[in-house]
Amino acid sequence: MGSTKQQPEAEASNPAPDKALTVTQQLQAKAALPELSRVNYAFWVVMAVLAQLNWGLYPVCTRYLQTSTNHKPIPTLQLAVVINIIAYPALVIFYTIPSRIRAHLAKRKQQQQQQQWQQQQCITALDMASSASCGALEVPPALLNPDQDPNDNTAAKDEPVLPLKERLKARGRVAAVATIVGGIVALQALTNIYAARLALAYLVQLVFMFGPLVVALANTYVLKQPSPPKLYPTLAAAIIERRYTYNIPSGQPLEKTPGYLGSLIPMKQVPEITITQAPVTWKLSDPGGLQLEFTAPSYLTGTSKLPYAFGPTLRLRAGGIMKIKLVNEMIMEGNITEEAPHAFMGPLDTNLHTHGLWDANGVYDQNQTSYAGQDNIFINVPARKKPSDAPASLDFSSNILREHLPGIHWYHPHKHGSTTIQTSTSHGSIIIEDDPFWLPARRGLCGPMQALISTAPEVLLDISLLFFKLASNPAKVWDSPTYQLVSNYSSPQNPLCCDSKNGWVFGGSMTKGNGTDILLVSGAYKPVITMADGVWYRWRMLYSGAKGWSTFRFLDTAMANSKQCEWLLIAKDGVYLMNIPRKVEAVLMSSGNRLEAMVRCSLPSRSSSNEFILSATVTNDPFNPGNNQTFATDFFRVAQDEVARIKVVRRPGSKGQHINKAAKYAAEQATKDTQAAPAAAAAGADAEVDVAAVDPAHFYSKPPKWDSRFYRNPVPDSCTPLRPSYAVDMRDAALTAAGYPPSRVNNTDVNFAGYNNADGLGTTCTVNGQLFSFPDPSPLVLPMGEIVQWTTNNGRSHPFHVHTQPFQLTGFNLSNQLIGTELTNFFQVGDFTDTMLIPQISIGAGSVQMRFQPGPFSGYAVMHCHYLNHEDLGCMKVIQWKCPGYDAVQPASGICTNFKYPVPGAVPSY
């Protein structure tokens, strides 16, 4: 019969599915994915929930540890929420939905294949010409497989399974993913416990941010399941475009402030650093009621991009090379619409200035367009236009000459138009290491003084200003603007301020009403500085606020002046006083100032209080004993009753030498080179020493031995340091002694004058009646080979700052002094500074005289008011440091060699 002949052919062309494996099992074997039971599905869901719960607890626990121990910052809570939102559904999808979908598709395919096979069996069994009627038939079970007994249920009961090898392989893959998830949970739990102890806790946390991506990859390449669309780009964006947060500690020990030890005070030479300017959200929640949250351009430290309140400190010896890699990751989509030199503009563009260093300016020609190294503030490192743009960068370098004095300096942005917005939150310190060469034992009591300095524990107080307080006088809005005002009037507006329209939160009690200004100390609000009873500490102080000035003194807890804490002033703005130490009752600092002082707090009895306050209050001010209201209520003045709290620790034994890690490091540095410079040893007290003849390895001389009597009772003004040529005494008597008649001094008036803004919001200033321009057709000239005196009419309301080289104060017009105020011995004729503000002397002709001995750095730099809002609005003037024989274009090397100093120093440059 035809039917019996056709059946084998049909079966050959349409074979039944492999009876060893069902269709579903074939698909599972191909995907190497076992069909999970409900128990296994429940396991995966529970694992997903546990992983996600831990993910949420991790930032909470770390934030708690940071609050209690002031450890390294963590990403913002918003970022954690974003990751949670992405990761939770992703994990559920990974472990449940793909398997269910795959099983459903497999079942459908099985049904389709089974139906096709049934139709073929129907056609074959009935010997029909077509399958049209067979598709509607209810096929008898006996016809589906004529070789199978209809009553035989063995096949249904004993369904074939995967081979053992495939089952083991599939289970191994499931176990691998379980290990990954379990490992993430375990490692995160351990990190929560030890986060406060890990030196790279922030980096560890960053690794955990890749957790969802790791699971996604495992899901795709291990379990062979498809991932949700756009998952990887979303996760990558969440990781790459992360946001940084700095939580301001309040009332915590200073040494526990994030980055204080290691970054702010490094215990090794650090001549090279990397800093990244990026938006950092600053948050303060003070128990006293102050609340603040705002975002500003800030420096991230190193390649790990750690968000501290300051950049890393550069620490090196004179004679070294300093290098800074600056990367600008800011994003500013708008365009500058106002190019006038007296406007806030380009708020997120930046550059770099090394404030206070005696170094080259890197600009030999006003038409120069390329960066040639050194302190060139006319260049721009622009912000990105969009997130996908590569960030602009600057490789900053500076050669520090060997005759540079030791001291503290700093670096900060100086891109004209944006310094106000950036400087308070983007800056760092520079320390030029001590060199006993400048304090030789033969000069008075310089030996014991050097021993006292070199072995004292080191404290670095970076006093920064967060300014949200409106000027009390509406006519003075531009004189002392808020962060909000500068942001909103910038061209384009600062996208980080001052609402949530750009996704940046701004608010808190400090921004409400008329607002509040606060001083931070090394990134902390009202920190606790621990000192040992009767021990001298070396305080390096930096006033890094973009504007303002303050007076600082010690009070007891009843806010009365305390005599139990002492100041011995050593240096101002990185230059030794003419004679050290100088005992002072209080210090006055304005934006840009630095000072170094020895500080000691002593407890006369066991019953006395062991706490004192470093205060910037206006009451009982030694600089204002007559309570002059003009001085007391100056709208540039920043007053704060408690800046920091001093906790004095009683210690057993005598009040002898006290050395901590910082002191030990300083002592090691001072004694590293034990041979004194032969030329210096052979020379007289004031003789000139040719630096070229000094072996660099011997330039750092051995400090003298310890003197316990001097330690107990240091003798004021007992040491006269040697001086380099850029910081020699230029007062009339010294000039006469050097054979340079005072009548030959080159005199120039450099005056600040008010400037009315067109917007009617108050005045700023000009220099000699001119707003800033570059190139400048009429720059101020400082010729080398001469002594130059500048006389200014205003040392009160505009901090007078000069780039490249400091100057000596040689005269005050005391007839202009405010009635009831005192200069005290903190301000003395003969002191050097690079940023001068004397608010006791009112505006008037000849208020302050200052002198320079220019050299050897030639080229173009600037002088300006260091209230940086004034500088941004045009209160700046170009200076030409002029090399003899050159006109507009100065030596390309930046160093002039064809001149002689009228008053040579102990170690002349050339």
C-alpha positions in Angstrom: 0.0 0.0 0.0 1.1 3.5 -0.6 0.7 4.5 3.0 3.2 1.9 4.2 5.7 3.1 1.7 5.4 6.8 2.5 5.6 6.5 6.3 9.4 5.9 6.6 10.1 8.7 4.2 7.9 11.1 6.1 9.6 10.2 9.4 13.0 10.6 7.7 12.2 14.1 6.5 10.4 15.2 9.7 12.0 13.3 12.6 10.4 13.5 16.0 12.3 15.4 18.7 15.2 13.6 20.4 13.5 11.4 22.9 16.5 11.7 25.3 15.8 15.5 25.7 12.7 17.5 25.7 12.6 20.7 23.6 12.8 22.8 26.8 15.8 20.8 28.0 17.5 21.1 24.6 17.2 24.9 24.8 18.4 24.9 28.4 21.4 22.8 27.5 22.2 25.2 24.6 22.1 28.1 27.1 23.8 26.1 29.8 21.0 27.3 32.1 19.2 24.8 34.4 15.5 25.3 34.8 15.3 26.7 38.3 12.8 25.5 40.8 10.7 27.9 42.8 13.0 27.5 45.7 16.0 28.5 43.6 14.1 31.5 42.3 13.3 32.5 45.8 17.0 32.2 46.7 18.0 34.6 43.9 15.4 37.1 44.9 16.5 37.0 48.6 20.1 37.4 47.5 19.2 40.4 45.4 17.3 42.0 48.3 20.1 41.3 50.7 22.7 42.7 48.4 20.6 45.8 47.8 19.9 46.2 51.5 23.6 46.1 52.2 24.2 48.5 49.4 21.9 51.0 51.1 23.5 50.4 54.5 27.0 50.8 53.3 26.9 54.6 52.6 24.9 55.1 55.8 27.4 53.2 57.9 30.4 54.9 56.2 28.7 58.3 56.7 28.3 57.6 60.4 31.9 56.5 60.7 33.0 59.7 58.9 31.0 61.8 61.2 32.4 60.1 64.3 36.0 59.9 63.2 36.2 62.6 60.5 37.6 60.1 58.0 37.7 60.4 54.3 34.6 61.7 52.5 32.2 59.5 50.6 30.1 60.1 47.5 26.9 62.0 48.0 23.7 60.4 49.3 22.1 61.3 46.0 24.6 59.2 44.2 23.9 56.3 46.5 20.2 56.6 45.8 20.8 56.7 42.1 22.8 53.5 42.3 20.2 51.9 44.4 17.4 52.8 41.9 19.5 51.3 39.1 20.8 48.3 40.9 17.7 47.0 42.6 15.5 46.3 39.5 18.6 45.2 37.6 19.4 42.5 40.1 15.8 41.3 40.2 15.8 41.3 36.4 19.1 39.3 36.4 17.8 36.6 38.7 14.1 36.2 37.8 12.6 37.7 34.7 15.1 36.4 32.1 14.7 32.8 33.2 10.9 33.1 33.2 10.8 34.7 29.8 13.2 32.1 28.4 11.1 29.3 29.9 7.9 30.8 28.4 9.6 31.1 25.0 10.8 27.6 25.2 7.4 26.3 26.1 5.8 28.1 23.1 8.5 26.7 20.8 7.9 23.2 22.2 4.1 23.6 21.5 4.7 24.7 18.0 7.1 21.9 17.2 4.7 19.4 18.8 1.8 20.7 16.8 3.8 20.4 13.6 4.8 16.9 14.4 1.2 16.0 15.2 0.1 17.3 11.8 2.7 15.3 10.1 1.8 12.2 11.9 -1.9 12.8 11.1 -1.1 13.1 7.4 1.0 10.0 7.4 -1.4 7.9 9.3 -4.5 8.7 7.3 -2.7 8.8 3.9 -4.3 12.2 3.1 -3.3 14.3 0.1 -3.2 17.5 2.1 -3.1 18.7 5.7 -6.0 21.1 5.4 -8.5 18.9 7.2 -6.0 17.3 9.5 -5.3 20.6 11.2 -8.9 20.7 12.5 -8.9 17.0 13.6 -8.7 15.9 17.1 -6.0 13.4 16.5 -6.3 10.1 18.4 -3.5 9.5 20.7 -2.8 6.2 19.0 -2.1 8.0 15.7 0.5 10.3 17.3 2.9 7.4 17.7 1.6 4.1 16.5 4.6 2.3 17.9 3.7 3.4 21.5 1.1 1.7 23.7 -1.7 4.2 24.6 -1.7 2.8 28.1 2.1 3.1 28.5 2.9 6.0 31.0 6.6 5.2 31.4 7.9 8.0 29.3 5.8 10.6 31.2 7.0 9.2 34.5 10.7 9.0 33.6 11.4 12.2 31.7 15.0 12.4 30.5 17.4 14.9 32.2 20.6 16.8 31.3 23.8 14.8 31.2 25.8 14.9 34.4 28.5 17.1 32.8 26.1 19.7 31.6 24.3 19.7 35.0 27.6 20.2 36.8 28.7 23.0 34.4 25.4 24.9 34.8 25.4 24.5 38.6 29.0 25.7 38.7 28.0 28.9 36.8 25.1 29.5 39.2 27.6 29.0 42.1 30.0 31.5 40.5 27.4 34.3 40.5 26.3 33.4 44.0 30.0 33.8 45.1 30.2 37.2 43.4 27.0 38.4 45.1 28.0 36.9 48.4 31.5 38.3 48.1 30.2 41.8 47.5 28.0 41.5 50.6 30.8 40.2 52.8 33.4 42.7 51.6 31.1 45.6 52.0 30.2 44.4 55.5 33.9 44.2 56.4 34.5 47.6 54.9 31.8 49.1 57.0 33.6 47.8 60.1 37.1 48.9 59.1 36.4 51.9 56.9 37.8 54.3 59.5 41.1 52.5 59.5 41.6 52.0 55.8 44.0 54.4 54.3 42.3 53.9 50.9 38.7 53.5 52.1 37.5 55.9 49.5 39.2 53.9 46.8 37.7 50.7 48.2 34.2 52.2 48.1 34.8 53.3 44.5 35.6 49.7 43.7 32.2 48.6 45.2 30.5 51.1 42.9 31.3 48.7 40.1 29.3 45.9 41.9 26.2 46.2 39.7 28.4 46.2 36.6 30.2 43.1 37.7 26.9 41.3 38.3 25.7 42.5 35.0 28.7 41.1 33.2 28.4 37.8 35.1 24.8 37.6 34.2 25.6 38.0 30.5 28.8 36.0 30.2 28.4 33.4 32.9 24.6 32.7 33.1 24.3 33.6 29.4 21.2 35.7 30.1 20.4 39.0 28.3 20.8 42.2 30.3 18.2 45.0 30.2 18.8 47.5 27.3 21.0 50.6 28.1 22.0 49.1 31.4 25.8 49.4 30.8 25.7 53.0 29.6 23.5 53.9 32.6 25.9 52.3 35.0 28.9 53.8 33.4 27.4 57.2 33.5 26.6 56.8 37.2 30.2 55.8 37.9 32.0 58.3 35.7 29.9 61.3 36.4 29.9 60.9 40.2 29.6 63.8 42.5 31.8 64.7 45.4 30.9 65.8 48.8 32.9 67.4 51.7 31.2 67.2 55.1 32.6 70.0 57.2 33.5 68.6 60.7 32.2 70.7 63.6 33.9 70.7 67.0 36.1 67.8 66.3 39.9 67.4 66.9 41.8 69.2 64.2 44.0 66.2 63.5 40.9 64.1 62.6 39.8 66.6 59.9 39.8 64.8 56.5 43.2 65.2 54.9 44.8 67.2 57.7 47.6 64.6 58.4 49.2 63.5 55.2 47.7 66.0 52.7 47.8 69.3 54.5 50.8 68.4 56.6 52.9 65.9 54.7 55.6 64.1 56.6 57.9 63.9 53.5 59.1 66.0 50.6 56.3 66.6 48.1 57.6 68.6 45.2 55.0 67.4 42.7 51.2 67.1 43.0 48.1 66.5 40.9 45.0 68.5 41.5 41.6 68.3 39.7 39.2 71.2 39.9 35.6 69.7 40.1 32.3 70.6 41.6 32.2 69.6 45.3 29.2 69.9 47.5 30.1 71.4 50.9 27.8 70.5 53.8 27.7 71.8 57.4 25.3 70.6 60.1 26.5 72.3 63.3 24.8 71.4 66.6 24.6 75.1 67.4 22.1 75.5 64.5 24.2 76.5 61.5 23.2 74.6 58.4 24.8 74.9 55.0 24.8 73.1 51.6 26.3 74.6 48.5 28.5 73.5 45.6 31.6 75.2 44.4 34.7 74.6 42.3 37.1 72.7 44.6 40.5 70.9 44.3 40.5 67.1 44.4 43.7 65.6 45.7 45.8 63.3 43.7 44.8 60.7 41.1 42.3 59.3 43.6 40.5 62.6 43.5 39.9 62.9 47.2 37.6 65.9 48.1 39.2 67.8 51.0 38.8 71.5 52.0 42.2 72.2 50.5 44.6 70.9 47.9 47.6 68.9 48.8 50.5 70.8 50.3 53.7 71.1 48.3 56.7 70.6 50.5 60.2 71.0 49.2 63.6 72.6 49.7 64.9 75.7 48.1 66.8 74.7 45.0 64.2 72.2 43.9 61.7 72.1 41.1 58.0 72.4 41.9 55.4 70.8 39.6 51.6 70.9 39.6 49.4 69.0 37.3 46.1 71.0 37.1 43.0 69.4 35.5 39.8 71.4 35.0 36.8 69.0 35.1 34.2 71.8 35.5 31.4 72.0 32.9 30.1 75.4 31.8 27.8 75.3 28.8 27.1 79.1 28.4 29.3 81.7 26.7 30.9 84.8 28.1 28.9 87.7 26.9 30.8 90.5 28.6 34.5 90.7 27.9 35.0 93.9 29.9 38.0 93.7 32.4 35.7 94.8 35.2 33.2 92.0 35.3 32.7 88.6 36.9 33.1 86.3 33.9 33.9 82.7 33.0 33.2 81.5 36.6 34.4 78.0 36.0 37.4 78.7 33.8 40.6 78.6 35.9 44.4 78.8 36.0 47.1 78.8 38.8 49.1 81.3 40.9 51.8 80.6 43.4 51.1 83.3 46.0 54.2 84.6 47.9 56.9 82.6 46.2 59.9 84.5 45.0 59.9 83.1 41.5 59.8 83.9 37.8 56.5 85.1 36.3 57.0 83.3 32.9 55.8 86.3 30.8 58.7 88.0 28.9 56.4 89.7 26.4 52.8 91.1 26.8 52.0 89.6 23.4 53.2 86.1 24.5 50.5 83.5 23.8 52.0 80.2 25.0 52.7 79.0 28.5 56.4 78.8 29.2 56.2 77.7 32.8 56.4 79.6 36.1 53.8 81.9 37.6 51.9 83.1 34.5 48.5 84.3 35.5 47.4 85.5 32.1 46.6 82.0 30.7 43.3 80.2 30.9 42.4 76.6 31.5 38.8 76.6 30.3 36.0 74.5 31.6 34.4 71.8 29.4 31.4 72.7 27.3 29.7 69.3 27.8 30.4 66.2 29.8 31.8 64.3 26.8 34.6 66.9 26.3 38.1 66.0 27.4 39.1 68.3 30.3 41.7 71.0 29.8 44.9 70.8 31.9 48.0 72.7 32.8 51.5 71.4 33.6 52.7 74.1 36.0 56.4 74.2 36.9 58.6 76.5 38.9 62.3 76.5 39.7 62.8 77.5 43.4 66.2 79.2 43.7 68.5 77.9 46.5 68.6 81.3 48.2 64.8 81.3 48.7 63.9 81.8 52.3 62.0 79.1 54.2 58.4 79.7 55.0 54.8 79.1 54.1 53.1 80.2 50.8 50.1 79.0 48.9 48.6 78.4 45.4 45.1 79.3 44.2 43.2 80.1 40.9 44.0 83.5 39.4 41.9 83.6 36.2 40.7 87.2 36.0 36.9 87.3 36.5 36.6 84.0 38.5 39.0 84.3 41.4 36.2 85.3 43.9 34.1 82.2 43.2 37.0 79.7 43.2 39.7 80.7 45.7 38.1 80.1 49.1 37.3 76.5 48.1 40.2 75.9 45.7 43.7 76.4 47.2 46.6 74.7 48.8 49.7 75.4 50.8 53.4 75.5 49.8 56.1 75.0 52.4 59.8 75.8 51.7 61.7 73.8 54.2 63.8 75.3 57.0 67.5 76.0 56.4 69.7 76.7 59.5 72.0 78.7 57.1 69.8 81.7 57.6 70.0 81.5 61.4 73.7 81.1 62.1 74.7 80.6 65.7 77.1 83.5 65.6 74.3 86.0 65.2 73.0 86.7 68.7 70.8 83.8 70.0 70.0 82.4 66.5 71.4 79.0 67.5 68.9 78.4 70.3 66.1 80.0 68.3 66.8 77.6 65.4 66.8 74.7 67.7 63.5 75.8 69.2 61.9 76.1 65.7 63.3 72.9 64.2 62.1 70.7 67.0 58.7 72.2 67.6 55.5 70.2 66.7 54.0 71.7 63.6 50.4 73.0 63.3 49.0 74.3 60.0 46.0 76.5 60.2 44.4 77.2 56.8 41.8 79.9 57.7 39.3 80.0 54.9 36.1 82.1 54.5 32.7 80.9 53.4 30.8 84.1 52.6 27.0 84.3 52.4 26.5 87.5 54.4 25.1 90.6 52.6 26.8 93.9 53.1 25.0 95.9 55.8 25.2 99.0 53.6 23.4 98.5 50.2 25.7 101.0 48.6 28.6 98.6 49.4 27.3 95.4 47.8 30.2 95.1 45.4 32.7 96.0 48.1 31.8 92.8 50.0 29.5 90.6 47.9 28.1 87.2 48.7 28.8 83.9 46.9 25.2 84.1 45.5 25.7 87.7 44.2 28.9 86.9 42.4 27.5 83.7 40.9 24.3 85.4 39.6 26.2 88.4 38.1 28.8 86.3 36.4 28.8 86.0 32.6 27.6 83.3 32.1 26.0 82.7 35.5 27.6 80.2 37.8 25.6 77.0 37.1 26.4 75.6 40.5 24.5 78.3 42.3 22.0 79.2 43.7 19.0 76.9 43.3 18.2 73.4 42.3 17.4 74.1 38.6 20.7 72.6 37.6 20.5 69.8 40.1 22.8 71.4 42.6 21.3 71.9 46.1 21.8 75.3 47.7 20.5 76.2 51.1 20.7 76.1 54.8 20.3 78.6 57.6 23.6 80.3 56.6 22.0 81.4 53.2 18.7 82.7 54.6 17.8 86.3 55.3 21.0 88.4 55.3 23.1 85.3 55.5 26.2 84.4 57.5 29.9 84.3 57.0 32.0 81.7 58.8 35.7 81.0 59.2 36.9 77.4 58.8 40.2 76.2 60.2 41.9 73.7 57.9 38.5 72.6 56.6 36.8 72.3 60.1 34.3 74.6 61.9 35.5 75.4 65.4 38.0 72.5 65.7 39.8 71.4 68.8 43.5 71.9 68.8 45.3 69.8 71.3 48.5 71.1 72.8 50.7 69.9 75.7 51.2 72.0 78.7 54.2 74.3 78.5 55.3 73.1 75.0 56.1 75.4 72.2 54.3 74.6 68.9 55.1 76.0 65.5 52.0 77.5 64.0 51.9 78.2 60.3 48.8 80.3 59.5 47.3 81.0 56.1 44.3 83.4 55.5 42.9 81.8 52.3 39.6 83.6 52.1 38.8 85.4 48.9 38.1 88.5 50.9 38.1 89.9 54.4 40.4 90.5 57.4 40.4 89.3 61.0 42.3 89.8 64.3 43.2 86.7 66.3 44.0 86.3 69.9 43.6 83.9 72.8 40.8 84.1 75.3 39.7 82.0 78.2 36.4 80.2 78.3 34.8 83.3 79.8 35.9 85.3 76.7 38.4 87.4 78.6 41.9 88.0 77.2 44.2 85.2 78.4 47.9 85.5 79.3 48.4 81.8 79.6 48.8 81.4 75.8 51.7 83.2 74.2 52.6 84.3 70.6 56.2 84.6 69.4 56.1 85.9 65.9 58.8 84.7 63.5 57.9 85.6 59.9 55.2 87.3 57.8 54.3 86.3 54.3 57.3 83.9 54.2 60.0 86.4 55.2 61.7 86.5 58.6 61.2 89.6 60.7 64.3 91.7 61.0 64.8 90.4 64.5 63.1 87.3 66.0 61.2 86.3 68.0 58.7 89.1 68.5 56.3 88.7 71.4 52.9 89.9 70.4 49.5 89.9 72.1 47.4 89.4 68.9 47.8 89.1 65.2 45.9 90.7 62.2 45.6 88.9 58.9 43.8 89.8 55.7 43.0 87.8 52.6 46.3 86.3 51.3 48.4 86.8 54.4 50.5 84.1 56.1 52.5 84.2 59.3 54.6 81.8 61.4 54.7 82.0 65.1 55.8 79.9 68.1 52.7 79.3 70.4 52.7 78.0 73.9 49.9 77.5 76.4 50.8 76.8 80.1 48.7 75.8 83.0 49.9 77.5 86.2 48.1 75.0 88.5 46.2 71.8 88.5 42.9 73.6 89.3 43.1 76.0 86.3 41.0 75.5 83.2 42.7 73.6 80.4 40.7 75.1 77.6 41.3 78.4 75.7 39.7 79.9 72.6 41.3 81.2 69.5 39.0 84.1 68.8 38.3 86.7 66.1 35.9 88.7 68.2 35.7 92.5 68.0 35.4 93.1 71.8 38.5 94.1 73.9 40.6 94.2 70.7 44.2 95.1 71.4 44.3 96.8 68.0 41.3 98.9 69.0 41.6 99.8 72.7 39.6 103.0 72.1 36.7 101.1 70.5 36.8 103.0 67.3 33.5 102.1 65.5 34.9 102.6 62.0 37.5 100.0 62.8 35.2 97.7 64.8 32.4 97.6 62.2 34.4 97.7 59.0 32.3 95.7 56.5 35.4 93.9 55.3 36.1 92.6 58.8 35.2 89.0 59.6 34.4 88.5 63.2 33.8 85.1 64.9 33.8 84.6 68.7 35.3 81.1 68.5 37.5 80.2 65.6 39.0 77.2 67.3 39.3 75.7 70.8 42.6 75.0 72.4 42.7 72.0 74.7 45.8 71.8 76.9 46.8 68.4 78.0 48.7 68.0 81.2 51.6 65.6 81.0 53.8 64.1 83.6 57.4 65.2 84.1 59.1 68.4 83.4 58.1 70.9 80.7 61.0 69.8 78.5 61.2 69.1 74.8 58.1 67.7 73.2 58.3 66.0 69.9 55.5 64.5 67.9 55.6 63.1 64.3 55.7 66.6 62.8 58.4 67.7 65.1 60.4 64.6 64.5 60.2 65.1 60.8 61.3 68.7 61.1 64.3 67.7 63.2 65.3 65.0 60.8 65.1 67.5 57.9 67.2 70.1 59.8 69.9 67.5 60.6 69.9 65.7 57.2 73.0 67.6 56.0 75.5 67.9 58.8 78.3 70.0 57.2 78.0 73.7 57.2 78.6 75.6 54.0 82.4 76.3 54.0 82.0 79.7 52.5 79.4 80.7 55.1 81.5 79.5 58.0 84.5 81.5 56.8 82.5 84.7 56.1 81.8 87.4 58.6 78.3 88.0 60.0 77.2 90.2 57.2 79.6 89.2 54.5 78.3 88.2 51.1 78.5 84.5 50.1 78.6 83.4 46.5 76.0 80.8 46.2 77.7 79.3 43.2 80.6 78.4 45.4 78.4 76.5 47.9 78.0 72.8 47.4 74.3 72.1 47.2 74.8 69.1 49.5 76.3 71.4 52.2 73.9 74.4 51.8 71.8 73.0 54.6 73.8 73.3 57.8 73.6 71.5 61.1 71.3 73.2 63.7 72.9 74.0 67.1 72.3 72.0 70.2 69.2 72.3 72.4 69.1 75.1 75.0 66.7 74.3 77.8 67.0 77.8 79.3 66.1 79.5 76.1 63.2 77.0 75.7 61.7 78.0 79.0 62.2 81.8 78.5 62.9 82.8 74.9 64.5 86.2 74.6 62.6 88.5 72.3 64.4 90.1 69.3 67.6 88.1 70.2 68.2 86.7 66.7 69.0 88.6 63.5 68.6 86.3 60.5 70.7 86.5 57.4 68.9 87.9 54.5 68.9 87.2 50.7 69.1 90.1 48.2 65.3 90.2 47.6 64.6 90.8 51.3 67.5 93.0 52.6 66.9 96.0 54.8 66.2 99.0 52.6 65.5 101.7 55.3 67.6 104.8 54.9 70.2 103.9 57.5 70.8 100.5 55.7 71.0 102.2 52.3 73.5 104.7 53.6 75.6 101.9 55.1 75.7 100.1 51.8 76.8 103.2 50.0 73.5 103.9 48.2 72.2 107.4 49.0 68.5 107.5 49.9 68.2 110.4 47.5 68.7 107.9 44.6 65.6 105.9 45.6 63.1 105.7 42.6 59.8 107.1 43.9 56.4 106.3 42.4 52.8 106.8 43.7 50.6 103.8 43.4 47.1 104.6 44.5 43.8 102.9 44.7 40.7 105.0 43.7 37.0 104.3 43.8 35.2 103.2 40.7 31.4 103.4 40.3 29.9 100.4 38.7 27.3 101.0 36.0 24.8 98.6 37.7 24.6 101.0 40.6 25.4 98.4 43.2 28.3 100.2 44.7 32.0 100.9 44.0 35.2 98.9 43.6 38.5 100.5 42.7 41.1 101.3 40.1 44.9 101.5 40.2 46.1 105.1 39.4 42.7 105.7 37.9 42.9 102.8 35.4 41.0 99.6 35.3 42.9 96.4 34.5 43.9 95.7 30.9 46.3 93.2 29.3 48.3 94.1 27.4 48.8 97.2 29.4 50.2 100.2 27.4 51.5 101.9 30.6 52.6 99.2 33.1 54.2 100.1 36.5 58.0 99.7 36.1 60.4 98.1 38.6 63.9 98.6 37.2 66.6 96.2 38.4 69.7 97.7 39.8 67.7 100.3 41.7 65.8 100.7 45.0 62.2 101.6 44.2 59.8 103.1 46.7 56.0 103.0 46.1 53.8 105.2 48.2 50.1 104.4 48.5 47.1 106.4 49.7 45.1 103.4 50.9 46.4 100.6 53.1 43.1 100.3 54.9 40.4 99.1 52.5 42.4 97.3 49.8 45.0 94.6 50.6 48.0 95.7 48.5 49.4 92.5 46.9 52.4 92.2 44.5 53.3 89.2 42.5 56.9 87.8 42.0 58.6 89.5 45.0 57.8 90.8 48.5 58.4 94.4 49.7 59.5 96.1 52.9 57.3 98.5 54.8 59.5 101.6 55.3 57.0 104.3 56.6 53.5 104.9 58.0 51.8 108.3 57.9 50.5 108.1 61.5 48.6 111.4 61.1 46.1 109.3 59.2 45.7 106.7 62.0 42.1 106.2 63.2 41.6 107.6 66.7 41.5 104.9 69.4 43.3 102.3 67.4 46.8 101.0 67.9 49.3 99.4 65.4 50.8 97.5 68.4 54.2 95.9 67.8 52.6 93.5 65.3 53.0 96.2 62.6 56.5 97.6 62.5 58.5 99.6 60.0 61.0 97.3 58.5 58.7 94.3 58.2 58.4 92.5 54.9 55.1 91.4 53.3 53.6 90.6 49.9 50.0 91.5 50.9 49.7 94.6 53.0 46.5 95.7 54.9 46.7 98.1 57.8 43.1 99.0 58.7 44.1 101.4 61.5 45.5 103.9 58.9 42.7 105.7 57.1 42.8 106.8 53.4 45.1 109.7 52.9 48.1 110.9 51.1 51.3 109.0 51.8 49.6 106.5 54.1 52.1 103.7 53.6 55.6 103.6 52.0 57.1 100.4 50.7 60.4 99.6 49.0 61.6 96.9 46.5 65.0 95.7 45.4 63.9 94.1 42.1 65.7 91.1 40.7 66.6 88.8 39.2 63.2 87.8 37.7 62.3 89.9 34.7 59.0 90.1 32.7 55.4 90.9 33.4 53.3 90.3 36.5 50.6 92.2 38.4 49.8 94.0 41.6 46.2 94.2 42.8 43.8 94.5 45.6 43.6 91.1 47.3 39.9 91.4 48.0 39.4 89.2 45.0 36.0 90.6 44.2 37.8 93.9 43.6 40.5 92.2 41.5 37.8 90.5 39.3 36.1 93.9 38.8 39.3 95.6 37.5 41.4 96.7 40.6 44.6 95.3 39.1 47.6 96.7 37.3 50.4 95.1 35.2 54.0 95.4 36.4 57.1 95.3 34.3 60.1 93.9 36.1 62.6 95.6 33.9 66.0 94.2 33.0 68.6 96.9 32.0 69.1 97.1 28.2 65.6 95.6 27.4 62.5 97.4 26.5 59.1 95.9 25.9 60.4 92.4 25.4 62.3 91.1 28.4 64.8 88.1 28.4 63.0 84.9 27.3 64.7 83.0 30.2 62.8 85.1 32.7 66.1 85.9 34.6 68.1 89.1 34.3 71.9 88.7 34.8 73.3 92.1 33.7 72.7 94.1 36.9 74.0 94.5 40.4 72.0 94.8 43.6 72.5 98.1 45.3 72.4 96.3 48.7 73.7 92.8 48.3 72.3 90.1 50.6 74.1 87.3 52.4 73.6 85.1 49.4 73.0 87.1 46.3 71.2 85.7 43.3 73.6 87.1 40.8 
